Amino acid sequence: MSHRTVGARAEYRRQEGQRSMDSVNLAEKFHQLKSLTVDLSFYSPEGVTRNSHIKYTVNLTNAKALFRFDCINGECVRGDFDLSNELADAVAALRTTVTGKKCCQGWRSKNTIDRAHCHNILRYTLKLSY
């Protein structure tokens, strides 16, 4: 019988996935929010090279209030970008636009845990309407 070992990255993703599934959806949490558009740009740690860009309109009924995005580094362990607080603060203040930057605090890979942080950068814009 084969015994499969779950790596640190896979276990973290499983836990985060469960945490997300357990959260309520955005429509339930933010009744006054009518639409949300997200513009995400992922950059290398130096902040110069843009590796990926995503822009989409969020389905408030299906999207979860745990508003997080995976780090684009496929080897990153315990990183990612959680914008839940930024979104909650924006809704509480009835802001229509929020821009910011986050640095991934995960580890670059399973071989660099406790030695080298990932430090990929997410630059984001949230456009909200009520």
N, CA and C of each residue as an Amber inpcrd file, in Angstrom:
protein
   390
   0.8290000  -1.1650000   0.0000000   0.0000000   0.0000000   0.0000000
   0.8870000   1.2470000   0.0000000   0.5710000   2.1930000  -0.8420000
   1.3470000   3.4260000  -0.9890000   0.8680000   4.4690000   0.0080000
   1.8000000   5.1640000   0.6480000   1.4760000   6.2450000   1.5670000
   1.9820000   7.5450000   0.9560000   1.0690000   8.4530000   0.6880000
   1.4330000   9.7070000   0.0420000   1.6150000  10.8030000   1.0970000
   2.7440000  11.4790000   1.0600000   3.0390000  12.5490000   1.9840000
   2.5200000  13.8700000   1.4090000   1.8390000  14.6230000   2.2450000
   1.3290000  15.9220000   1.8320000   2.3690000  16.9600000   2.2040000
   2.7930000  17.7610000   1.2240000   3.8020000  18.7810000   1.4550000
   3.2320000  19.9940000   2.1730000   4.1230000  20.8410000   2.6380000
   3.7350000  22.0420000   3.3760000   2.8450000  22.9570000   2.5330000
   3.1790000  23.0980000   1.2490000   2.3810000  23.9570000   0.3750000
   0.9780000  23.3880000   0.1810000   0.8920000  22.1060000  -0.0870000
  -0.4110000  21.4740000  -0.3080000  -1.2790000  21.5430000   0.9480000
  -0.6870000  21.3210000   2.0900000  -1.4420000  21.3880000   3.3450000
  -1.9340000  22.8040000   3.6120000  -1.0880000  23.7950000   3.3700000
  -1.4890000  25.1850000   3.5460000  -2.6470000  25.5280000   2.6070000
  -2.5390000  25.1370000   1.3470000  -3.6090000  25.3970000   0.3670000
  -4.9140000  24.7250000   0.7970000  -4.8100000  23.5150000   1.3290000
  -6.0090000  22.8050000   1.8050000  -6.6600000  23.5760000   2.9440000
  -5.8530000  24.0270000   3.9110000  -6.3750000  24.7690000   5.0560000
  -7.0110000  26.0920000   4.6150000  -6.3460000  26.7980000   3.7230000
  -6.8810000  28.0730000   3.2370000  -8.1570000  27.8650000   2.4300000
  -8.1880000  26.7940000   1.6430000  -9.3920000  26.4690000   0.8900000
 -10.5700000  26.1910000   1.8100000 -10.3210000  25.4700000   2.8780000
 -11.3700000  25.1710000   3.8490000 -11.8090000  26.4400000   4.5730000
 -10.8560000  27.2650000   4.9490000 -11.1720000  28.5300000   5.6140000
 -12.0380000  29.4110000   4.7100000 -11.7160000  29.4160000   3.4370000
 -12.4990000  30.1870000   2.4730000 -13.9110000  29.6100000   2.3360000
 -14.0050000  28.3040000   2.2010000 -15.3180000  27.6590000   2.0590000
 -16.1960000  27.9010000   3.2840000 -15.5810000  28.0200000   4.4480000
 -16.3280000  28.2370000   5.6840000 -16.7960000  29.6780000   5.8550000
 -16.2500000  30.6020000   5.0690000 -16.6520000  32.0040000   5.2060000
 -17.9450000  32.2570000   4.4260000 -18.6680000  33.2920000   4.8330000
 -19.9060000  33.6490000   4.1410000 -19.5510000  34.3100000   2.8150000
 -20.5450000  34.4650000   1.9430000 -20.2530000  35.1310000   0.6770000
 -20.3030000  36.6560000   0.8620000 -19.7540000  37.3600000  -0.1040000
 -19.6630000  38.8170000  -0.0110000 -21.0320000  39.4840000   0.0700000
 -22.0200000  38.9580000  -0.6480000 -23.3580000  39.5440000  -0.6270000
 -23.9730000  39.4610000   0.7700000 -23.7090000  38.3700000   1.4860000
 -24.2220000  38.2310000   2.8540000 -23.5170000  39.1640000   3.8210000
 -22.2190000  39.2860000   3.6810000 -21.4370000  40.0840000   4.6250000
 -21.5960000  41.5800000   4.3960000 -21.6540000  41.9780000   3.1380000
 -21.7220000  43.4050000   2.8010000 -23.0050000  43.6760000   2.0200000
 -24.1130000  43.8150000   2.7270000 -25.4260000  43.9940000   2.0930000
 -25.4800000  45.2250000   1.1950000 -24.7680000  46.2880000   1.5780000
 -24.8220000  47.5370000   0.8190000 -23.9740000  47.5100000  -0.4500000
 -23.0550000  46.5540000  -0.5690000 -22.1760000  46.4700000  -1.7380000
 -22.9510000  45.9360000  -2.9410000 -22.9540000  46.6980000  -4.0190000
 -23.6990000  46.3060000  -5.2230000 -22.8000000  45.7270000  -6.3030000
 -21.5580000  46.2120000  -6.3900000 -20.6220000  45.6480000  -7.3620000
 -19.1940000  45.8700000  -6.8840000 -18.3210000  44.9820000  -7.3560000
 -16.9100000  45.0440000  -7.0040000 -16.1030000  44.5930000  -8.2040000
 -15.2040000  45.4550000  -8.6370000 -14.2790000  45.1150000  -9.7150000
 -12.8740000  45.1040000  -9.1260000 -12.1290000  44.0770000  -9.4640000
 -10.7940000  43.8800000  -8.9240000  -9.7780000  43.9300000 -10.0560000
  -8.7180000  44.6830000  -9.8410000  -7.6170000  44.7650000 -10.7950000
  -6.3510000  44.3850000 -10.0280000  -5.7560000  43.2460000 -10.3960000
  -4.5940000  42.7130000  -9.6960000  -3.4090000  42.6200000 -10.6360000
  -2.2660000  43.1150000 -10.1690000  -1.0150000  42.9800000 -10.9190000
   0.0120000  42.3510000  -9.9930000   0.5890000  41.2510000 -10.4390000
   1.5830000  40.5210000  -9.6620000   2.9740000  40.8440000 -10.2030000
   3.8740000  41.1970000  -9.2850000   5.2290000  41.6070000  -9.6560000
   6.2770000  40.7510000  -8.9560000   7.4460000  40.7140000  -9.5540000
   8.5960000  40.0550000  -8.9420000   8.9650000  40.8160000  -7.6630000
   9.7690000  40.2230000  -6.7900000  10.1410000  40.8900000  -5.5400000
  10.7650000  42.2760000  -5.7240000  11.4360000  42.5070000  -6.8290000
  12.0410000  43.8140000  -7.0690000  10.9880000  44.8590000  -7.4300000
   9.7900000  44.4170000  -7.7970000   8.7040000  45.3190000  -8.1460000
   8.7770000  45.8980000  -9.5340000   9.6790000  45.3950000 -10.3690000
   9.8790000  45.9520000 -11.6990000   9.1450000  45.1310000 -12.7600000
   9.2710000  43.8210000 -12.6960000   8.7070000  42.9450000 -13.7140000
   7.2970000  42.5000000 -13.3270000   6.3070000  42.8400000 -14.1700000
   4.9470000  42.3720000 -13.9310000   4.8200000  40.9860000 -14.5400000
   4.4740000  40.0260000 -13.6980000   4.3730000  38.6420000 -14.1300000
   2.9650000  38.2370000 -14.5600000   1.9740000  38.9290000 -14.0360000
   0.6030000  38.5520000 -14.3300000  -0.3150000  39.7310000 -14.0380000
  -1.4230000  39.7860000 -14.7680000  -2.4100000  40.8390000 -14.5560000
  -3.7960000  40.2320000 -14.7040000  -4.6630000  40.5210000 -13.7470000
  -6.0330000  40.0000000 -13.7580000  -6.9790000  41.1510000 -13.4480000
  -8.0360000  41.2500000 -14.2310000  -9.0850000  42.2260000 -13.9560000
 -10.4160000  41.5230000 -14.1550000 -11.2740000  41.6150000 -13.1410000
 -12.5700000  40.9720000 -13.2690000 -13.6020000  41.6120000 -12.3520000
 -14.8600000  41.3830000 -12.6870000 -15.9650000  41.8120000 -11.8480000
 -16.3630000  40.6280000 -10.9830000 -16.3930000  40.8590000  -9.6980000
 -16.6430000  39.8020000  -8.7210000 -18.1360000  39.4770000  -8.6820000
 -18.4600000  38.1950000  -8.6620000 -19.8330000  37.7430000  -8.4490000
 -20.0460000  37.7240000  -6.9360000 -20.7310000  38.7110000  -6.4090000
 -20.8810000  38.8750000  -4.9610000 -21.6280000  37.7260000  -4.3010000
 -22.4740000  37.0590000  -5.0550000 -23.2350000  35.9390000  -4.5030000
 -22.3600000  34.7110000  -4.3180000 -21.3770000  34.5310000  -5.1780000
 -20.5270000  33.3370000  -5.1060000 -19.1900000  33.5700000  -4.4210000
 -18.6480000  34.7700000  -4.5110000 -17.3290000  35.0520000  -3.9280000
 -17.4130000  35.0590000  -2.4090000 -16.3700000  34.5780000  -1.7890000
 -16.3350000  34.4630000  -0.3380000 -15.7800000  35.7250000   0.3140000
 -16.2110000  35.9730000   1.5460000 -15.7610000  37.1430000   2.2940000
 -14.2940000  37.0220000   2.6960000 -13.7790000  35.7930000   2.7590000
 -12.3350000  35.6220000   2.9130000 -11.7720000  35.9110000   1.5320000
 -11.3410000  37.1400000   1.3390000 -11.0130000  37.6590000   0.0160000
  -9.5080000  37.5850000  -0.1900000  -9.0450000  36.4200000  -0.6550000
  -7.6120000  36.1710000  -0.7650000  -7.2620000  35.6720000  -2.1540000
  -5.9840000  35.8680000  -2.5020000  -5.4840000  35.4660000  -3.8070000
  -4.1750000  34.7200000  -3.6250000  -4.0010000  33.6680000  -4.4010000
  -2.7740000  32.8760000  -4.3340000  -1.5860000  33.6700000  -4.8500000
  -0.4330000  33.4290000  -4.2400000   0.8210000  33.9720000  -4.7500000
   1.1000000  33.2860000  -6.0900000   1.6610000  34.0100000  -7.0370000
   1.9170000  33.3970000  -8.3450000   3.1460000  32.5110000  -8.3540000
   3.9280000  32.5480000  -7.2880000   5.0770000  31.6510000  -7.1720000
   4.5480000  30.2560000  -6.8400000   4.6480000  29.3420000  -7.7710000
   4.1480000  27.9820000  -7.5840000   4.8410000  27.2060000  -6.4840000
   5.9650000  27.6990000  -6.0130000   6.7110000  27.0330000  -4.9440000
   6.5010000  27.6970000  -3.5780000   5.8230000  28.8260000  -3.5420000
   5.6360000  29.5950000  -2.3130000   4.9160000  28.7570000  -1.2550000
   5.4090000  28.8180000  -0.0130000   4.8100000  28.0910000   1.1070000
   4.3310000  29.1010000   2.1470000   3.0500000  29.0010000   2.5190000
   2.4090000  29.8510000   3.5300000   2.4280000  31.3420000   3.1840000
   2.2710000  31.6350000   1.9100000   2.2440000  33.0270000   1.4880000
   0.8510000  33.4530000   1.0840000   0.7120000  34.0620000  -0.0450000
  -0.5360000  34.5260000  -0.6230000  -0.8920000  35.9280000  -0.1430000
  -2.0060000  36.4360000  -0.6560000  -2.4030000  37.8140000  -0.4150000
  -3.8430000  37.8420000   0.0680000  -4.0660000  38.3010000   1.2650000
  -5.4030000  38.3860000   1.8410000  -5.8290000  39.8560000   1.8460000
  -6.8780000  40.1670000   1.0890000  -7.3930000  41.5280000   1.0040000
  -8.7060000  41.6890000   1.7690000  -9.0090000  40.7430000   2.6360000
 -10.2700000  40.7730000   3.3930000 -10.4080000  42.0440000   4.2200000
  -9.3830000  42.4250000   4.9530000  -9.4510000  43.6290000   5.7940000
  -9.5420000  44.8910000   4.9530000  -8.8020000  44.9370000   3.8540000
  -8.8420000  46.1080000   2.9790000 -10.2490000  46.2920000   2.4030000
 -10.8770000  45.1940000   2.0140000 -12.2340000  45.2600000   1.4800000
 -13.2170000  45.6740000   2.5680000 -13.1300000  45.0800000   3.7350000
 -14.0370000  45.4190000   4.8400000 -13.9130000  46.8860000   5.2360000
 -12.6820000  47.3810000   5.3130000 -12.4630000  48.7900000   5.6560000
 -13.0530000  49.7120000   4.5940000 -12.9020000  49.3430000   3.3310000
 -13.4340000  50.1600000   2.2320000 -14.9550000  50.2200000   2.2980000
 -15.5840000  49.0850000   2.5350000 -17.0540000  49.0490000   2.6050000
 -17.5360000  49.8480000   3.8130000 -16.8760000  49.6820000   4.9480000
 -17.2800000  50.4130000   6.1600000 -17.2070000  51.9250000   5.9450000
 -16.2330000  52.3770000   5.1740000 -16.0560000  53.8080000   4.9080000
 -16.7800000  54.2500000   3.6350000 -17.4730000  53.3260000   2.9790000
 -18.1860000  53.5800000   1.7180000 -17.2730000  54.1700000   0.6480000
 -16.0220000  53.7170000   0.6230000 -15.0790000  54.1530000  -0.4130000
 -15.4310000  53.4880000  -1.7410000 -15.1840000  54.1850000  -2.8200000
 -15.4840000  53.6470000  -4.1440000 -14.2420000  53.0970000  -4.8390000
 -13.0670000  53.5100000  -4.3850000 -11.8220000  53.0050000  -4.9630000
 -10.7940000  52.8200000  -3.8560000 -10.1200000  51.6930000  -3.9030000
  -9.0390000  51.4070000  -2.9660000  -7.8650000  50.8780000  -3.7770000
  -6.7070000  51.4550000  -3.5840000  -5.5060000  50.9390000  -4.2300000
  -4.4700000  50.6520000  -3.1540000  -3.6290000  49.6890000  -3.4290000
  -2.6000000  49.3570000  -2.4630000  -1.6140000  48.3520000  -3.0110000
  -0.7350000  47.9420000  -2.1190000   0.3280000  47.0080000  -2.4770000
   0.5490000  46.0930000  -1.2850000   0.7530000  44.8100000  -1.5640000
   1.0720000  43.8250000  -0.5270000   2.2830000  43.0310000  -0.9740000
   3.0810000  42.6450000   0.0000000   4.2620000  41.8330000  -0.2460000
   4.0300000  40.4490000   0.3520000   4.2520000  39.4120000  -0.4240000
   4.0370000  38.0380000   0.0400000   5.0480000  37.7090000   1.1410000
   4.5510000  37.2630000   2.2780000   5.3970000  36.9300000   3.4110000
   5.6500000  35.4300000   3.5390000   5.2550000  34.6780000   2.5170000
   5.5190000  33.2390000   2.5230000   6.9910000  32.9530000   2.2770000
   7.3090000  31.6880000   2.2710000   8.6820000  31.2460000   1.9920000
   8.8160000  30.9300000   0.5160000   9.9400000  31.2760000  -0.0810000
  10.1660000  31.1230000  -1.5160000   9.8970000  29.6940000  -1.9990000
  10.2810000  28.6960000  -1.1900000  10.0340000  27.2950000  -1.5400000
  10.1540000  26.4620000  -0.2730000   9.8190000  25.1810000  -0.3900000
   9.9170000  24.3090000   0.7920000  11.3650000  24.1760000   1.2690000
  12.3230000  24.4120000   0.3920000  13.7390000  24.3130000   0.7560000
  14.2790000  25.5780000   1.4130000  13.4900000  26.6630000   1.3910000
  13.9850000  27.9190000   1.9580000  13.1820000  28.3640000   3.1780000
  12.3510000  27.4650000   3.7200000  11.5600000  27.8210000   4.9040000
  12.5020000  28.2580000   6.0190000  12.1660000  29.3650000   6.6470000
  12.9500000  30.0030000   7.7110000  14.2370000  30.6520000   7.2150000
  14.4270000  30.7170000   5.8860000  15.6490000  31.3400000   5.3530000
  15.3700000  32.4300000   4.3260000  14.4230000  32.2150000   3.4240000
  14.2100000  33.1900000   2.3460000  12.7120000  33.3700000   2.0680000
  12.2370000  34.5810000   2.3320000  10.8360000  34.9050000   2.0440000
  10.6100000  35.0390000   0.5480000   9.3910000  34.8440000   0.1330000
   9.0040000  34.9370000  -1.2780000   9.1030000  36.3840000  -1.7740000
   8.4010000  37.2940000  -1.0920000   8.4170000  38.7300000  -1.3670000
   7.8840000  39.1370000  -2.7330000   7.1120000  38.2630000  -3.4220000
   6.4240000  38.7270000  -4.6210000   5.4730000  39.8380000  -4.2030000
   5.1440000  40.7050000  -5.1300000   4.3410000  41.8860000  -4.8210000
   3.0130000  41.8280000  -5.5730000   1.9540000  42.2140000  -4.8720000
   0.6400000  42.3760000  -5.4810000   0.2730000  43.8510000  -5.3930000
  -0.0090000  44.4440000  -6.5320000  -0.5600000  45.7960000  -6.5740000
  -2.0190000  45.6320000  -6.9840000  -2.9160000  46.2680000  -6.2350000
  -4.3370000  46.0290000  -6.4670000  -5.1350000  47.3360000  -6.4800000
  -6.2490000  47.2610000  -7.1950000  -7.2540000  48.3140000  -7.1670000
  -8.6120000  47.6390000  -7.0220000  -9.3640000  48.0900000  -6.0360000
 -10.7220000  47.6040000  -5.8440000 -11.6620000  48.7590000  -6.1760000
 -12.6160000  48.5150000  -7.0540000 -13.6230000  49.5300000  -7.3910000
 -14.9620000  49.0190000  -6.8820000 -15.5660000  49.8040000  -6.0050000
 -16.7940000  49.3870000  -5.3320000 -17.9320000  50.3350000  -5.6610000
 -19.1420000  49.8000000  -5.7320000 -20.3170000  50.6540000  -5.8500000
 -21.3770000  50.1360000  -4.8900000 -22.2100000  51.0730000  -4.4490000
 -23.2090000  50.7730000  -3.3990000 -24.6040000  51.0750000  -3.8750000
